[in-house]
Every structure is written in structure tokens, then in C-alpha cells.
């Protein structure tokens, strides 16, 4: 479903999970059903926020490395130069 962008088959998958005897997956399927529109859009649309999340992760790592050592000016310089 994830690789083929097959979000349309999500309701059938959650129904199949609910009929099986796997309580841990029941909770996961219930969570997917609560936000059905967003999950279907994420599994159907071709856009991804992966690159943005990667940049945010990199900036947070730089900030953690510099904690207590320097101010915002140096952090800004490191972010822009990398």
C-alpha cells in the first residue's frame, strides 16, 4: 500500500485487521481510522515531506551539539554553511 500509493485499499485492510486476532494491530488500525482522511491522503498523493523532515533533524542535531557553547549567530552560520 505504501510503495504503490494504494490508499484506496486502506478501509479493506483495516477491516481485515479487525477480524484477525491481533490486539496490537487493532489499536493501530483504530488510530488509522480516527484520522482516515489524512492517512488516505498520505498513502495516495505523490508528495512527501521527507526532505523537509531531514533538514529539521539536521538543524536540531546542530543545535544539540552547540548547547551552552554559543549563541544564535554561530548556530545560524553553521546551518547556512552546511
N, C-alpha and C positions, 0 to 999 in steps of 0.2 A: 504494500500500500504506500509506503513512504517513497521508495525508489521510483515507482511507476506513477506517482501523483494520482493515486486512486482513492481520493477522499470520499467518493460516492459510495464505496462499499463499506464505509465505517458503521452505519446502522446495522448491517447484516453481521459484521464482526462483533459488535458489542452484544447483539442478541445471542450469538453463538457462545460468547464468553459467559453470559448469564446462565445458559443452560448447562454448562460444564460445572464440575465440582472443584473449582479452584477459587477459594475465597479471596486470595490476594489479588487475583485478576479481577474479581468482582468489584473491589474498591477502585481499582484503576479504571475500569470501564464506566463506573458511576461518575468518576471525575471527568472523564471524556464527555459523557452525556450532559453534564452540567454546563459545559462550555462548548456545546456542539457546533455552533456556527464558526467559532474561531478555529477549532480543531479541523473542521472540514475545509476551511479556507487555507489553513497551513498545509494540509495534505493535497490540495488541489491546485493552488496557484503556483506559478513558477518562480516567484520572488523569494528571496531568502535574506535574513538579517545576519547571517553568519559572519560576513566580513566586518560589519559594524561591531558585533559582539567580540570579535578578535581584537579590534583596536581598543575597545573599552577594557578588555582583560589586560592588554599590554600596558595601558596607562595606569591601571590600578597596581600592576606589578612594580612599575617605576616609582609610584607614589609610596608603596610599602618599603621599597629599598631605601628611599631617602627620608623616611620618617624621622623627625627630630634632628636632621642634619642640615637642612637648607630650607629656604623659603620658596614661595611660589615662582619667583623669577627663574631660579635654577630648574625647577620642575618643568616650567614652560619651555625653557631652552632644550632640555633633554627630550621632551616629547616632540618638539619641532625638528630636531636634528636627527632623530632615529627614523 
